[in-house]
Amino acid sequence: MAVEDYELIVGLEVHAELSTKTKIFCSCGAEFGAEPNTHICPVCMALPGALPVLNEKVVEYAVKAGLATNCEIEKNSKNDRKNYFYPDLPKSYQISQFDKPLCNHGYIEIEDDNGNPKKIRILRIHIEEDAGKLNHNEFGAGTLVDLNRAGVPLIEIVSEPDFRSTGEVDRYLKKLKSILQYIDVSDCKMQEGSFRADVNVSVHKKGEPFGTRTEMKNINSFKSITRLINYEKERQIYELEHGNTIEQETRRWDDLEGRTFSMRNKEDSQDYRYFPEPDLVAIKLSDEYIEKIKKELPEMPELRKERYMNKYGLSEKDSNSITASKYLSDFFEKAGEIANDYKSVCNWLNSDVARILNEKEMEPEEIPFTAEELAEMVTLINKGTISTSIGKKVLDELFENPKSPSKIIEEKGWVQISDKSAIKEVVLKVLAENAQSVADYKAGKDRALGFLVGQAMKQTKGKANPKMLNEMFIEELKK
């Protein structure tokens, strides 16, 4: 049977760390990057007699995420114990939610691979605590446990198995990340593990029941998620085509080798022996509380996209690119306002800045320069102080050694040549050296003008005013 006869089924469980100042059940700091075991206390270390107290901000942020993803909010919720043993889980159970999560039955709308709208259903959003972290010695001298992350608040966003391609998965994850950033409940820094996904993959022959799924846990890269789904799809089809069965299991994704490895059998919910957390009271939410949070929701990406199209004249494609990241969108608004030129700022962000970010495998949040510095560069181009081609060089410098663009062009000697006599001297020299192009232009081949301008820019190392060059070439060619 051909590969095309199989259908891919993917479900996602996304874990997002909430941007609260303290942990979910104690007052220890929740920020990333501290020295190991410096943000710990008897509660998050699970010392005997230490009792948890629920952080109210965690509930607020979870409700906010639920409302932003069209969920129904559960007014009578509770916490549960999820029992399993792992060295970085000091209590040997995790406080999570089982049968009464805070948010149920929502959706996020994306486009399918044909550009048609498609709703990805969200089964639930619940709150839970994160585990600690194991630091393995690279020389095999043992493993140390860091409990700074133990008790950091999470929301888990569980989708239905509605994805049929890696493109749909990628669009959903990027939109979900954008939503969480817009409502300011998580920074979603994937490199710090603040936004990661458990990926469930299965295949089945079209028209038949869903196949057995495998799960790959804690993947924190969009590119890795796409690669592992493609690999696991091919692996499962190969096994089925050769008469083998797919085991329900947790598999480890090796990013270097580009393949998955079996780790352990995949647990079902009964294996965790859930029961209500006896040390915490039930969570009761009023209609007034939910309505208050709903009214405080900020402008969401879709509304911001429409505003950019209507107010700044951006295309739908450009608006989509800018609003995909809240950081990039805020960056755009600030730079556009300072430069008083939103269109040019958008063009730079969606072209050269996006290209460099892609080459360096950086997120928009990692842009090393400020909105003020990009605005200054755009203003210098608009004033004619530098050309667009010099602007590209300035941008490269901003990525490598960010400082004021004015200082960069002063240090590099990149100020644009706008002196008419100097430009005329270059024009006459280029005309004299390119007689064939002159003849071509006079014969009606307009593209020859672009070649001549390009030669002049090359001779001035991109510093000549391109508008003045163009006008002067035309003037001389008419003689």
C-alpha positions as CSV (number, residue, x, y, z in Angstrom):
1,M,0.0,0.0,0.0
2,A,1.3,3.5,-0.9
3,V,2.2,6.1,1.7
4,E,-0.5,8.3,0.3
5,D,-3.1,5.8,1.6
6,Y,-2.2,6.6,5.2
7,E,-3.5,9.6,7.1
8,L,-1.5,11.4,9.8
9,I,-3.1,12.2,13.1
10,V,-1.5,14.5,15.6
11,G,-2.5,15.8,19.0
12,L,-0.6,18.2,21.2
13,E,-0.2,18.9,24.9
14,V,1.5,22.3,25.2
15,H,3.1,23.3,28.5
16,A,3.5,27.0,29.1
17,E,5.2,28.4,32.1
18,L,3.3,31.3,33.6
19,S,5.0,34.6,34.2
20,T,4.1,34.9,37.8
21,K,6.7,36.3,40.3
22,T,6.4,33.4,42.6
23,K,5.7,29.6,42.3
24,I,2.3,28.0,42.3
25,F,2.2,26.8,45.9
26,C,4.8,28.8,47.7
27,S,6.5,32.2,47.8
28,C,9.8,31.2,46.2
29,G,10.8,33.2,43.1
30,A,9.9,31.6,39.7
31,E,12.4,33.4,37.5
32,F,14.7,31.5,35.2
33,G,18.5,31.3,35.4
34,A,19.3,31.4,39.1
35,E,22.1,29.4,40.7
36,P,20.9,25.8,41.3
37,N,18.8,25.2,44.4
38,T,18.6,28.9,45.5
39,H,14.9,29.3,44.9
40,I,13.6,26.5,47.1
41,C,11.8,26.1,50.4
42,P,10.2,23.3,52.5
43,V,7.1,23.4,50.2
44,C,8.8,22.9,46.9
45,M,11.3,20.5,48.4
46,A,8.4,18.5,49.8
47,L,9.7,18.4,53.3
48,P,7.4,16.6,55.8
49,G,4.7,18.9,57.2
50,A,5.0,21.6,54.6
51,L,1.7,22.6,53.1
52,P,0.9,24.2,49.7
53,V,-1.1,27.4,49.3
54,L,-2.5,28.2,45.8
55,N,-1.2,31.3,44.1
56,E,-4.3,33.2,43.0
57,K,-2.5,34.8,40.1
58,V,-2.0,31.3,38.5
59,V,-5.8,30.9,38.4
60,E,-6.3,34.3,36.9
61,Y,-3.7,33.7,34.2
62,A,-5.2,30.3,33.4
63,V,-8.7,31.8,33.1
64,K,-7.3,34.5,30.9
65,A,-5.7,31.9,28.6
66,G,-9.0,30.0,28.5
67,L,-11.0,33.1,27.5
68,A,-8.5,34.0,24.8
69,T,-8.8,30.5,23.3
70,N,-12.6,30.4,23.4
71,C,-12.9,28.0,26.3
72,E,-15.7,27.5,28.7
73,I,-14.6,28.4,32.2
74,E,-15.3,25.9,35.0
75,K,-16.7,27.8,38.0
76,N,-16.2,24.8,40.3
77,S,-12.7,23.4,39.9
78,K,-10.2,21.5,42.1
79,N,-6.6,20.2,42.2
80,D,-5.6,16.6,42.1
81,R,-2.6,14.5,42.8
82,K,-1.0,12.8,39.8
83,N,1.2,10.0,41.2
84,Y,4.4,8.9,39.5
85,F,8.0,8.5,40.6
86,Y,10.9,10.4,39.0
87,P,14.1,11.7,40.6
88,D,13.3,15.4,40.0
89,L,9.8,15.2,41.5
90,P,10.4,15.5,45.2
91,K,6.9,14.6,46.4
92,S,6.6,11.5,44.1
93,Y,3.4,13.1,42.9
94,Q,2.5,16.2,40.9
95,I,-0.3,18.6,41.9
96,S,-2.3,19.0,38.7
97,Q,-6.0,18.8,37.7
98,F,-7.8,15.8,36.4
99,D,-11.6,15.7,36.0
100,K,-12.4,19.3,36.7
101,P,-9.9,21.5,34.9
102,L,-10.3,25.3,34.9
103,C,-11.0,25.5,31.1
104,N,-12.8,23.2,28.7
105,H,-13.9,22.9,25.1
106,G,-12.2,25.8,23.4
107,Y,-10.7,26.3,19.9
108,I,-8.1,28.2,17.9
109,E,-8.8,28.9,14.3
110,I,-5.9,28.4,11.8
111,E,-5.7,27.8,8.0
112,D,-5.3,24.3,6.6
113,D,-2.8,23.5,3.9
114,N,-5.2,24.7,1.3
115,G,-5.7,28.1,2.9
116,N,-9.2,27.3,4.3
117,P,-10.2,28.2,7.9
118,K,-10.0,25.3,10.3
119,K,-10.8,25.1,14.0
120,I,-8.4,23.1,16.2
121,R,-10.4,22.0,19.2
122,I,-8.9,22.5,22.7
123,L,-10.1,19.8,25.0
124,R,-8.9,21.4,28.2
125,I,-6.5,23.9,29.9
126,H,-5.5,23.0,33.4
127,I,-2.9,24.3,36.0
128,E,-0.1,22.3,37.5
129,E,3.3,22.5,39.0
130,D,6.5,21.9,37.1
131,A,9.1,19.3,38.2
132,G,12.7,20.0,39.0
133,K,15.6,19.5,36.6
134,L,18.3,16.8,36.4
135,N,21.8,17.9,35.5
136,H,23.8,15.0,34.1
137,N,27.6,15.1,34.4
138,E,29.0,14.8,30.9
139,F,31.8,12.6,32.1
140,G,29.5,10.1,33.7
141,A,30.2,11.2,37.2
142,G,26.6,11.2,38.3
143,T,23.5,13.3,38.2
144,L,22.6,16.3,40.3
145,V,19.0,17.6,41.0
146,D,18.1,21.3,40.8
147,L,14.8,22.1,42.4
148,N,14.6,25.7,41.3
149,R,12.0,24.8,38.7
150,A,10.0,22.5,41.0
151,G,6.7,24.3,41.7
152,V,7.0,26.8,38.8
153,P,3.4,27.3,37.6
154,L,2.3,25.7,34.3
155,I,-0.8,25.6,32.2
156,E,-1.2,22.5,30.0
157,I,-3.2,23.1,26.9
158,V,-4.5,19.8,25.5
159,S,-5.7,19.8,21.9
160,E,-8.0,17.2,20.3
161,P,-6.2,15.0,17.6
162,D,-7.3,17.5,14.9
163,F,-4.0,18.0,13.0
164,R,-3.5,16.3,9.7
165,S,-0.2,17.8,8.6
166,T,3.0,19.4,10.0
167,G,1.9,22.7,8.5
168,E,-1.2,22.7,10.6
169,V,0.8,21.9,13.7
170,D,3.3,24.6,13.0
171,R,0.6,27.3,12.4
172,Y,-1.3,26.3,15.6
173,L,1.7,26.4,17.8
174,K,2.8,29.8,16.5
175,K,-0.7,31.2,16.9
176,L,-1.0,29.7,20.4
177,K,2.4,31.1,21.4
178,S,1.4,34.5,20.0
179,I,-1.9,34.5,22.0
180,L,-0.2,33.7,25.3
181,Q,2.3,36.5,24.7
182,Y,-0.4,39.0,23.8
183,I,-2.4,38.3,27.0
184,D,0.9,38.5,28.9
185,V,0.6,35.2,30.9
186,S,3.8,33.6,29.6
187,D,7.0,34.8,27.9
188,C,7.0,31.6,25.8
189,K,10.8,31.6,25.6
190,M,11.3,28.2,24.0
191,Q,15.0,28.2,24.6
192,E,14.3,28.4,28.3
193,G,11.6,25.7,28.2
194,S,8.8,28.2,28.9
195,F,6.8,26.8,25.9
196,R,7.2,23.2,25.0
197,A,5.0,20.4,23.6
198,D,4.3,16.8,24.1
199,V,3.6,15.5,20.6
200,N,1.2,12.5,20.0
201,V,1.5,10.9,16.6
202,S,-0.4,8.0,14.9
203,V,-1.2,6.9,11.3
204,H,-4.1,4.9,9.9
205,K,-5.4,3.9,6.6
206,K,-8.0,6.3,5.4
207,G,-11.5,5.3,6.4
208,E,-10.3,3.1,9.2
209,P,-10.2,3.8,13.0
210,F,-7.3,5.8,14.4
211,G,-4.1,3.9,14.9
212,T,-2.0,3.5,18.1
213,R,-0.2,6.6,19.1
214,T,3.3,7.3,20.3
215,E,4.3,10.3,22.4
216,M,7.4,12.5,22.3
217,K,7.8,14.7,25.3
218,N,9.0,18.2,26.0
219,I,10.0,19.4,22.5
220,N,10.9,23.1,22.6
221,S,11.6,23.8,18.9
222,F,9.1,24.3,16.0
223,K,11.6,22.9,13.6
224,S,12.2,19.8,15.8
225,I,8.5,19.2,16.1
226,T,8.1,19.2,12.3
227,R,11.1,16.9,11.9
228,L,10.0,14.4,14.5
229,I,6.4,14.2,13.2
230,N,7.7,13.5,9.7
231,Y,10.1,10.8,11.0
232,E,7.5,9.1,13.2
233,K,5.0,9.1,10.4
234,E,7.4,7.4,8.1
235,R,8.5,4.9,10.8
236,Q,5.0,3.9,11.7
237,I,4.0,3.4,8.1
238,Y,7.1,1.3,7.5
239,E,6.3,-0.9,10.5
240,L,2.7,-1.4,9.5
241,E,3.6,-2.1,5.9
242,H,5.9,-4.8,7.1
243,G,3.3,-6.5,9.2
244,N,4.4,-5.2,12.6
245,T,2.3,-3.4,15.2
246,I,2.8,0.0,16.8
247,E,3.3,0.0,20.5
248,Q,1.7,2.7,22.7
249,E,4.8,4.2,24.1
250,T,6.8,7.3,25.0
251,R,9.7,7.7,22.6
252,R,12.7,10.0,22.9
253,W,13.5,12.4,20.0
254,D,17.2,12.7,19.2
255,D,17.6,16.0,17.3
256,L,21.2,15.3,16.2
257,E,20.3,11.9,14.6
258,G,16.9,13.0,13.5
259,R,15.1,9.9,14.8
260,T,13.1,8.7,17.8
261,F,14.0,5.9,20.3
262,S,11.8,3.8,22.5
263,M,11.9,4.9,26.2
264,R,9.0,3.3,28.1
265,N,5.4,2.2,27.7
266,K,2.9,5.1,27.5
267,E,0.8,5.5,30.6
268,D,-2.9,5.9,30.6
269,S,-4.7,8.2,33.1
270,Q,-5.5,5.3,35.5
271,D,-1.8,4.6,35.8
272,Y,-1.4,7.9,37.6
273,R,-3.9,7.0,40.3
274,Y,-5.4,10.5,40.4
275,F,-7.3,11.6,43.5
276,P,-8.3,15.0,44.9
277,E,-5.5,17.0,46.6
278,P,-6.4,16.9,50.3
279,D,-4.2,19.9,51.2
280,L,-5.9,22.4,49.0
281,V,-9.5,23.7,49.0
282,A,-11.7,23.7,45.9
283,I,-11.5,26.6,43.4
284,K,-14.8,28.5,43.2
285,L,-15.1,31.3,40.5
286,S,-17.9,33.8,40.3
287,D,-19.5,35.1,37.1
288,E,-18.3,38.6,38.2
289,Y,-14.7,37.4,38.5
290,I,-14.7,35.8,35.0
291,E,-16.4,38.8,33.5
292,K,-13.8,41.1,35.0
293,I,-10.9,39.1,33.5
294,K,-12.7,39.0,30.1
295,K,-12.9,42.8,30.1
296,E,-9.2,43.1,30.9
297,L,-8.1,41.1,27.8
298,P,-5.9,43.2,25.6
299,E,-6.1,43.7,21.8
300,M,-5.7,40.3,20.3
301,P,-3.6,39.5,17.1
302,E,-6.6,39.4,14.7
303,L,-7.8,42.8,15.8
304,R,-4.4,44.3,15.7
305,K,-3.9,42.9,12.2
306,E,-7.0,44.6,11.0
307,R,-5.9,47.9,12.6
308,Y,-2.6,47.7,10.8
309,M,-4.3,47.1,7.5
310,N,-6.8,50.0,8.0
311,K,-4.6,52.5,9.8
312,Y,-1.2,52.0,8.3
313,G,-2.1,50.5,4.9
314,L,-0.2,47.3,5.4
315,S,-1.1,44.3,3.3
316,E,-2.7,41.3,4.9
317,K,0.5,39.2,4.5
318,D,2.6,41.9,6.1
319,S,0.2,42.4,8.9
320,N,0.1,38.6,9.6
321,S,3.9,38.5,9.7
322,I,4.2,41.5,12.1
323,T,1.4,40.4,14.5
324,A,2.6,36.8,14.7
325,S,4.9,37.9,17.6
326,K,3.7,40.4,20.2
327,Y,7.3,41.4,20.7
328,L,7.8,42.1,17.0
329,S,4.4,43.9,16.9
330,D,5.2,46.2,19.8
331,F,8.7,46.8,18.3
332,F,7.0,47.7,15.0
333,E,4.6,50.2,16.6
334,K,7.3,51.9,18.6
335,A,9.7,52.2,15.7
336,G,7.0,53.3,13.2
337,E,5.8,56.0,15.6
338,I,9.3,57.4,16.1
339,A,10.3,57.3,12.4
340,N,6.7,58.4,11.4
341,D,7.0,55.8,8.7
342,Y,5.2,52.6,9.5
343,K,5.4,51.2,6.0
344,S,9.2,51.4,5.8
345,V,9.7,49.9,9.3
346,C,7.4,47.0,8.3
347,N,9.4,46.4,5.1
348,W,12.6,46.3,7.0
349,L,11.2,43.9,9.6
350,N,9.6,41.6,7.2
351,S,12.5,41.4,4.8
352,D,16.1,42.0,6.0
353,V,15.4,41.6,9.8
354,A,13.4,38.4,9.2
355,R,16.1,37.0,6.9
356,I,18.9,37.6,9.4
357,L,16.8,36.1,12.3
358,N,16.2,33.1,10.2
359,E,19.9,32.7,9.3
360,K,20.9,33.1,12.9
361,E,18.0,30.9,14.1
362,M,16.9,33.6,16.5
363,E,13.5,34.6,17.8
364,P,12.2,38.2,17.5
365,E,12.7,38.6,21.3
366,E,16.4,38.1,20.7
367,I,16.8,41.1,18.3
368,P,19.9,42.8,19.8
369,F,19.0,46.4,18.9
370,T,16.2,48.7,20.0
371,A,13.1,50.0,18.2
372,E,14.6,53.5,18.5
373,E,17.8,52.4,16.7
374,L,15.8,50.9,13.8
375,A,13.7,54.1,13.6
376,E,16.8,56.2,13.5
377,M,18.2,54.1,10.6
378,V,14.9,54.5,8.7
379,T,14.9,58.2,9.3
380,L,18.5,58.5,8.0
381,I,17.5,56.8,4.8
382,N,14.4,59.0,4.4
383,K,16.5,62.1,4.9
384,G,19.0,60.9,2.2
385,T,21.8,60.7,4.7
386,I,22.4,57.1,3.7
387,S,21.1,54.9,0.9
388,T,19.0,51.8,1.2
389,S,22.0,49.7,0.3
390,I,24.0,51.3,3.1
391,G,21.0,50.8,5.3
392,K,21.5,47.0,4.8
393,K,25.1,47.3,6.0
394,V,24.0,49.3,9.0
395,L,21.5,46.6,9.9
396,D,24.2,44.0,9.7
397,E,26.2,46.1,12.2
398,L,23.2,46.5,14.5
399,F,23.0,42.7,14.7
400,E,26.7,42.3,15.4
401,N,27.5,45.4,17.5
402,P,24.3,47.4,18.3
403,K,24.8,51.2,18.7
404,S,23.4,54.4,17.3
405,P,23.1,54.1,13.5
406,S,24.5,57.7,13.2
407,K,27.6,56.6,15.1
408,I,27.9,53.5,12.8
409,I,27.8,55.5,9.6
410,E,30.2,58.1,11.0
411,E,32.7,55.4,12.1
412,K,32.4,53.6,8.8
413,G,32.4,56.7,6.5
414,W,29.0,55.6,5.0
415,V,27.4,59.0,4.7
416,Q,25.5,59.2,1.3
417,I,27.0,61.3,-1.5
418,S,24.5,63.9,-2.5
419,D,26.8,66.4,-4.0
420,K,25.8,67.0,-7.6
421,S,29.2,67.6,-9.0
422,A,30.6,64.5,-7.3
423,I,27.7,62.4,-8.7
424,K,28.1,63.9,-12.2
425,E,31.7,62.9,-12.2
426,V,30.8,59.3,-11.5
427,V,28.0,59.3,-14.1
428,L,30.3,60.6,-16.8
429,K,32.9,58.0,-15.9
430,V,30.4,55.1,-16.0
431,L,29.0,56.3,-19.4
432,A,32.4,56.5,-20.9
433,E,33.2,52.9,-19.7
434,N,30.0,51.4,-20.9
435,A,29.4,52.5,-24.5
436,Q,27.3,49.3,-25.3
437,S,24.9,50.0,-22.5
438,V,24.5,53.6,-23.6
439,A,23.7,52.3,-27.1
440,D,21.2,49.8,-25.7
441,Y,19.4,52.4,-23.8
442,K,19.1,54.7,-26.8
443,A,17.8,51.7,-28.8
444,G,14.9,51.4,-26.3
445,K,16.3,48.9,-23.9
446,D,15.3,50.5,-20.6
447,R,17.0,47.8,-18.5
448,A,20.3,49.3,-19.5
449,L,19.6,52.2,-17.2
450,G,19.4,50.0,-14.2
451,F,22.8,48.4,-15.2
452,L,24.4,51.8,-15.4
453,V,23.0,53.0,-12.1
454,G,24.3,49.7,-10.5
455,Q,27.8,50.3,-11.9
456,A,27.8,53.8,-10.4
457,M,26.6,52.5,-7.0
458,K,29.4,49.9,-7.2
459,Q,32.0,52.6,-7.8
460,T,30.8,54.7,-4.9
461,K,30.5,51.6,-2.7
462,G,26.7,52.2,-2.4
463,K,27.1,55.7,-1.0
464,A,25.7,57.7,-4.0
465,N,22.2,59.0,-3.7
466,P,20.3,56.6,-6.0
467,K,17.5,59.1,-6.9
468,M,20.0,61.7,-8.0
469,L,22.0,59.1,-9.9
470,N,19.0,58.0,-11.8
471,E,17.9,61.5,-12.7
472,M,21.5,62.5,-13.8
473,F,21.9,59.4,-16.0
474,I,18.7,60.2,-17.8
475,E,19.7,63.8,-18.2
476,E,23.1,62.8,-19.7
477,L,21.7,60.1,-21.9
478,K,19.2,62.5,-23.5
479,K,22.1,64.8,-24.7
